[in-house]
Amino acid sequence: MSKVTYKNLYTLVDDLIDERISYNNQSPYRSQTSRSGGTIAPLAMSSSRTADISANELVRVVQNMIAEAIPSRIIEGLAVTQTNPISSGINITAGKGAANGTIYTLIEDTQMTVPLDQTTHVFYVSLYRDTITFEKSEDPTKLIIAKIVCPIPQLATRVRNKYDESPDAYIQQYRTYNLYGDANGYLEEDSVEMLRDNIGEILADNLIGNIRLSENLKITNTRGTIELNSESLKLMDEFERTLGKFTRTGIYFYNTTGQEIAKFATDGARIGNISIVPNAIQSTNFVSGVSGFQLKDTGDVELNGLTVRGTVYATAGQIGGWSIASDSIYATTTGVIKTSANVGAGYNGVLIDKNGIKVYDDILGVVVNLPSDGSAPVFSSGTITSVTWTLNTSSVIRTSSTVGDGSASSAGILINNTGMYGCEANQTLANANFKVLNDGNAYFNGQIQAISGQIGSVSITETALVGGLISGATLQAPVIETSATFPRIRIDEDGMYYQVAVGAGAYAEFLYNEGTYGAGVTAYLMNSSYPVLSIMAELPMADIRLYNRTGDPASGTHAIGDIICVGGALKICTTGGSPGTFTTAGVNTFIALSDTPANWTSSANKICKVNSGGSAIEFGANLAHLADCTNLTDPGGDRLVYWRDASSYNNFQFIAPSDGIEISGGVLRLDDSVVRMVSNQSIGGYKTFAEGLAANGDIDFNQNEAVEMCLEVLTGSDPTTPNTGRIWFRSDV
């Protein structure tokens, strides 16, 4: 049964007539509707102006007129939405609507698949007759409830509720909305509210032509950060504070307090307190020669002060009385350069003027004077650097006349043609604390501190000596490392250790989030926090390697605890001496194990067995009685042996076939002998009172005993194939 039903106008009118008017159904229809005269040409179905028209024809004409005059509309329901999860299908809710004079009703919610293809951009979802159709164009005879838009048909595989810039198709509903207003052209509140809520769905590129705003109308975005009215366009922050405004007179910018910080307007341009005029940029308080600044388009600048962090280039002008030329600065009469405002007598500093350069000491006065007239310079005190001096063979530079004379005043530095010497009090040049001689040798009695350089092939860094070889010397340093990279041996105040990474440590020294397991220090040597040699991490090789000796040391003095490897076994010195006694390390006796008896006391000839708990070994039965069994001579095959006397360990007897027993293929058979049984013994749980078993196969019962035998009891029938000699008892016969 179809989910879509429909009734056209004729059916609806006919149903209404049936409900309200009763007439004689037996009377012919023409008799009931016939009439004469009347001008009904607009409704006539023939050319005659007086022709009769049936009710059916009248209703159909009215239906056609109404269908053309009344547009299609959705009355209720019939909402089209995407599926969940999203797919090429759509959901349609139950509802009804009218189109072309016909009311269509969808009686229950329905899901349909949109026939997406490679070329169609729009599908119209329509109700018609008894079905739901997907049309590629609008059909006014059908009720269109939505359209499916495919922006890129080649890529559309799913249908969404709204457009989201993906290649998916999206749904546009076909519901009719009405706007209401008054005679003055103003919309009523509900209509305004609906427009306000949905105007954001209109894309700007769909607006064609001009937008004309009345004086009291404004347009804002949903976030309230843009406002357009008939006077200006405002840019606002999230707190509705105006940050920018565009008007017919200019552009204005404001800070968050509402202060205008820049403008570009017909009455001028300004950024902060800087004005932009046609030929210059200047401060708003600029008065030439008085205040402010000005930068002209000619390149001329007028400033009160200037700080330059880069390079200044000038080919003319004056600075502090010094004239600027294209390649020099010179003083004529007044130009002075000073390191401070008060350079001169009683003050420290340097002064440069047209007369030369003078250096002042606040106590000594002028200590350096370099005249500009070419006269000899004067040095009263200070240090001269970056000067090349040429010394004659006998020339000496020294800090005092007594340097290196061995007296209490011999401290100082002396330079002559043999080298440089540094002495302390009571030292001569021969035993000076340091000597750097012209033959290339240098001698130092104190410490050398350096952060760079090279000694031979050893490079000096700020923290280490790298590369090369240092031999025959005592090194004292906070850190000595065999390499700048890992792995390496490191010696510091904590001892010596093998290091494979930095900032990490041994497995047990760090918590999970404080270090690196298995990295960092792998072995310590002579560290105060660990044993003398401590292996701290597992490596893919052995921890310690010992030489595999062929025997114990034959000489030398050894102490208890010394370890050697002999023939692949670890041995430890247990008695010190020369050479001492070495014993194999580890457990080397049975009773030294943790799960064996503690001693051998009273355990001679006992066997070992697992204890009742299955957790250790213990001593069991004494097997001394088996000692004489080793003296048994081979009696041949198929024999039994038994002890005849329990008090004698070697009183045993062989049983052979000649003794009435046959052993063949693992089967024991009676021979011609007689096996005697003691009266009243059990065989298989049954009592026997026979005297014995005779060799002829008879059972010989003692005449003096009551005969008693137990037989097999059967009921109903005898055995089908009984063996020869079988005896049984029938209880039913």
Secondary structure in CASP SS format (residue, H / E / C, confidence):
PFRMAT SS
TARGET T0000
AUTHOR 0000-0000-0000
METHOD secondary structure of the structure
MODEL  1
M C 1.00
S C 1.00
K C 1.00
V E 1.00
T E 1.00
Y E 1.00
K E 1.00
N E 1.00
L H 1.00
Y H 1.00
T H 1.00
L H 1.00
V H 1.00
D H 1.00
D H 1.00
L H 1.00
I H 1.00
D H 1.00
E H 1.00
R H 1.00
I C 1.00
S C 1.00
Y C 1.00
N C 1.00
N C 1.00
Q C 1.00
S C 1.00
P C 1.00
Y H 1.00
R H 1.00
S H 1.00
Q H 1.00
T H 1.00
S C 1.00
R C 1.00
S C 1.00
G C 1.00
G C 1.00
T C 1.00
I C 1.00
A H 1.00
P H 1.00
L H 1.00
A C 1.00
M C 1.00
S C 1.00
S C 1.00
S C 1.00
R C 1.00
T C 1.00
A C 1.00
D C 1.00
I C 1.00
S C 1.00
A H 1.00
N H 1.00
E H 1.00
L H 1.00
V H 1.00
R H 1.00
V H 1.00
V H 1.00
Q H 1.00
N H 1.00
M H 1.00
I H 1.00
A H 1.00
E H 1.00
A H 1.00
I C 1.00
P C 1.00
S C 1.00
R E 1.00
I E 1.00
I E 1.00
E E 1.00
G E 1.00
L C 1.00
A C 1.00
V E 1.00
T E 1.00
Q E 1.00
T C 1.00
N C 1.00
P C 1.00
I C 1.00
S C 1.00
S C 1.00
G E 1.00
I E 1.00
N E 1.00
I E 1.00
T C 1.00
A C 1.00
G E 1.00
K E 1.00
G E 1.00
A E 1.00
A E 1.00
N C 1.00
G C 1.00
T E 1.00
I E 1.00
Y E 1.00
T E 1.00
L E 1.00
I C 1.00
E C 1.00
D C 1.00
T E 1.00
Q E 1.00
M E 1.00
T E 1.00
V C 1.00
P C 1.00
L C 1.00
D C 1.00
Q C 1.00
T C 1.00
T C 1.00
H C 1.00
V E 1.00
F E 1.00
Y E 1.00
V E 1.00
S E 1.00
L E 1.00
Y E 1.00
R C 1.00
D C 1.00
T E 1.00
I E 1.00
T E 1.00
F E 1.00
E E 1.00
K C 1.00
S C 1.00
E C 1.00
D C 1.00
P C 1.00
T C 1.00
K C 1.00
L E 1.00
I E 1.00
I E 1.00
A E 1.00
K E 1.00
I E 1.00
V E 1.00
C C 1.00
P C 1.00
I C 1.00
P C 1.00
Q C 1.00
L C 1.00
A C 1.00
T C 1.00
R C 1.00
V E 1.00
R E 1.00
N C 1.00
K C 1.00
Y C 1.00
D C 1.00
E C 1.00
S C 1.00
P C 1.00
D C 1.00
A E 1.00
Y E 1.00
I E 1.00
Q E 1.00
Q E 1.00
Y C 1.00
R C 1.00
T C 1.00
Y C 1.00
N C 1.00
L C 1.00
Y C 1.00
G E 1.00
D C 1.00
A C 1.00
N C 1.00
G C 1.00
Y C 1.00
L E 1.00
E C 1.00
E H 1.00
D H 1.00
S H 1.00
V H 1.00
E H 1.00
M H 1.00
L H 1.00
R H 1.00
D H 1.00
N H 1.00
I H 1.00
G H 1.00
E H 1.00
I C 1.00
L C 1.00
A H 1.00
D H 1.00
N H 1.00
L C 1.00
I C 1.00
G C 1.00
N C 1.00
I C 1.00
R C 1.00
L C 1.00
S C 1.00
E C 1.00
N C 1.00
L C 1.00
K E 1.00
I E 1.00
T E 1.00
N C 1.00
T C 1.00
R C 1.00
G C 1.00
T C 1.00
I E 1.00
E E 1.00
L E 1.00
N E 1.00
S C 1.00
E C 1.00
S E 1.00
L E 1.00
K E 1.00
L E 1.00
M E 1.00
D C 1.00
E C 1.00
F C 1.00
E C 1.00
R C 1.00
T E 1.00
L E 1.00
G E 1.00
K E 1.00
F E 1.00
T E 1.00
R C 1.00
T C 1.00
G E 1.00
I E 1.00
Y E 1.00
F E 1.00
Y E 1.00
N C 1.00
T C 1.00
T C 1.00
G C 1.00
Q C 1.00
E E 1.00
I E 1.00
A E 1.00
K E 1.00
F E 1.00
A E 1.00
T C 1.00
D C 1.00
G E 1.00
A E 1.00
R E 1.00
I E 1.00
G C 1.00
N C 1.00
I E 1.00
S E 1.00
I E 1.00
V E 1.00
P C 1.00
N C 1.00
A E 1.00
I E 1.00
Q E 1.00
S E 1.00
T C 1.00
N C 1.00
F C 1.00
V E 1.00
S C 1.00
G C 1.00
V C 1.00
S E 1.00
G C 1.00
F C 1.00
Q E 1.00
L E 1.00
K E 1.00
D C 1.00
T C 1.00
G C 1.00
D C 1.00
V E 1.00
E E 1.00
L C 1.00
N C 1.00
G C 1.00
L C 1.00
T C 1.00
V C 1.00
R C 1.00
G C 1.00
T C 1.00
V C 1.00
Y C 1.00
A C 1.00
T C 1.00
A C 1.00
G E 1.00
Q E 1.00
I E 1.00
G C 1.00
G C 1.00
W E 1.00
S E 1.00
I E 1.00
A C 1.00
S C 1.00
D C 1.00
S C 1.00
I E 1.00
Y E 1.00
A E 1.00
T C 1.00
T C 1.00
T C 1.00
G C 1.00
V C 1.00
I E 1.00
K E 1.00
T C 1.00
S C 1.00
A C 1.00
N C 1.00
V C 1.00
G C 1.00
A C 1.00
G C 1.00
Y C 1.00
N C 1.00
G E 1.00
V E 1.00
L E 1.00
I E 1.00
D E 1.00
K C 1.00
N C 1.00
G E 1.00
I E 1.00
K E 1.00
V E 1.00
Y E 1.00
D E 1.00
D C 1.00
I C 1.00
L C 1.00
G E 1.00
V E 1.00
V E 1.00
V E 1.00
N E 1.00
L E 1.00
P E 1.00
S C 1.00
D C 1.00
G C 1.00
S C 1.00
A C 1.00
P C 1.00
V E 1.00
F E 1.00
S C 1.00
S C 1.00
G C 1.00
T C 1.00
I C 1.00
T C 1.00
S C 1.00
V C 1.00
T C 1.00
W C 1.00
T C 1.00
L C 1.00
N C 1.00
T C 1.00
S C 1.00
S C 1.00
V C 1.00
I E 1.00
R E 1.00
T C 1.00
S C 1.00
S C 1.00
T C 1.00
V C 1.00
G C 1.00
D E 1.00
G C 1.00
S C 1.00
A C 1.00
S C 1.00
S C 1.00
A C 1.00
G E 1.00
I E 1.00
L E 1.00
I E 1.00
N E 1.00
N C 1.00
T C 1.00
G E 1.00
M E 1.00
Y E 1.00
G E 1.00
C E 1.00
E C 1.00
A C 1.00
N C 1.00
Q C 1.00
T E 1.00
L C 1.00
A C 1.00
N C 1.00
A C 1.00
N C 1.00
F E 1.00
K E 1.00
V E 1.00
L E 1.00
N C 1.00
D C 1.00
G C 1.00
N C 1.00
A E 1.00
Y E 1.00
F E 1.00
N C 1.00
G C 1.00
Q C 1.00
I C 1.00
Q C 1.00
A C 1.00
I C 1.00
S C 1.00
G E 1.00
Q E 1.00
I E 1.00
G C 1.00
S C 1.00
V E 1.00
S E 1.00
I E 1.00
T C 1.00
E C 1.00
T C 1.00
A C 1.00
L E 1.00
V E 1.00
G C 1.00
G C 1.00
L C 1.00
I C 1.00
S C 1.00
G C 1.00
A C 1.00
T C 1.00
L C 1.00
Q C 1.00
A C 1.00
P C 1.00
V E 1.00
I E 1.00
E E 1.00
T C 1.00
S C 1.00
A C 1.00
T C 1.00
F C 1.00
P C 1.00
R E 1.00
I E 1.00
R E 1.00
I E 1.00
D E 1.00
E C 1.00
D C 1.00
G E 1.00
M E 1.00
Y E 1.00
Y E 1.00
Q E 1.00
V C 1.00
A C 1.00
V C 1.00
G C 1.00
A C 1.00
G C 1.00
A C 1.00
Y C 1.00
A C 1.00
E C 1.00
F C 1.00
L C 1.00
Y C 1.00
N C 1.00
E C 1.00
G C 1.00
T C 1.00
Y C 1.00
G C 1.00
A C 1.00
G C 1.00
V E 1.00
T E 1.00
A E 1.00
Y E 1.00
L E 1.00
M C 1.00
N C 1.00
S C 1.00
S C 1.00
Y C 1.00
P C 1.00
V C 1.00
L E 1.00
S E 1.00
I E 1.00
M C 1.00
A C 1.00
E C 1.00
L C 1.00
P C 1.00
M C 1.00
A C 1.00
D C 1.00
I C 1.00
R C 1.00
L C 1.00
Y C 1.00
N E 1.00
R E 1.00
T C 1.00
G C 1.00
D C 1.00
P C 1.00
A C 1.00
S C 1.00
G C 1.00
T C 1.00
H E 1.00
A C 1.00
I C 1.00
G C 1.00
D C 1.00
I E 1.00
I E 1.00
C E 1.00
V E 1.00
G C 1.00
G C 1.00
A E 1.00
L E 1.00
K E 1.00
I E 1.00
C E 1.00
T E 1.00
T E 1.00
G C 1.00
G E 1.00
S C 1.00
P C 1.00
G C 1.00
T E 1.00
F E 1.00
T E 1.00
T E 1.00
A C 1.00
G C 1.00
V C 1.00
N C 1.00
T C 1.00
F H 1.00
I H 1.00
A H 1.00
L C 1.00
S C 1.00
D C 1.00
T C 1.00
P C 1.00
A C 1.00
N C 1.00
W C 1.00
T C 1.00
S C 1.00
S C 1.00
A C 1.00
N C 1.00
K E 1.00
I E 1.00
C E 1.00
K E 1.00
V E 1.00
N C 1.00
S C 1.00
G C 1.00
G C 1.00
S C 1.00
A C 1.00
I E 1.00
E E 1.00
F E 1.00
G E 1.00
A E 1.00
N E 1.00
L C 1.00
A H 1.00
H H 1.00
L H 1.00
A H 1.00
D H 1.00
C H 1.00
T H 1.00
N H 1.00
L C 1.00
T C 1.00
D C 1.00
P C 1.00
G C 1.00
G C 1.00
D C 1.00
R C 1.00
L E 1.00
V E 1.00
Y E 1.00
W E 1.00
R C 1.00
D C 1.00
A C 1.00
S C 1.00
S C 1.00
Y C 1.00
N C 1.00
N C 1.00
F E 1.00
Q E 1.00
F E 1.00
I E 1.00
A C 1.00
P H 1.00
S H 1.00
D H 1.00
G C 1.00
I E 1.00
E E 1.00
I E 1.00
S E 1.00
G C 1.00
G C 1.00
V E 1.00
L E 1.00
R E 1.00
L E 1.00
D C 1.00
D C 1.00
S C 1.00
V C 1.00
V E 1.00
R E 1.00
M C 1.00
V C 1.00
S C 1.00
N C 1.00
Q E 1.00
S E 1.00
I E 1.00
G C 1.00
G C 1.00
Y E 1.00
K E 1.00
T E 1.00
F C 1.00
A E 1.00
E E 1.00
G E 1.00
L E 1.00
A C 1.00
A C 1.00
N C 1.00
G C 1.00
D C 1.00
I E 1.00
D E 1.00
F E 1.00
N C 1.00
Q C 1.00
N C 1.00
E C 1.00
A C 1.00
V C 1.00
E C 1.00
M C 1.00
C C 1.00
L C 1.00
E E 1.00
V E 1.00
L E 1.00
T C 1.00
G C 1.00
S C 1.00
D C 1.00
P C 1.00
T C 1.00
T C 1.00
P C 1.00
N C 1.00
T C 1.00
G C 1.00
R C 1.00
I C 1.00
W E 1.00
F E 1.00
R E 1.00
S C 1.00
D C 1.00
V C 1.00
END
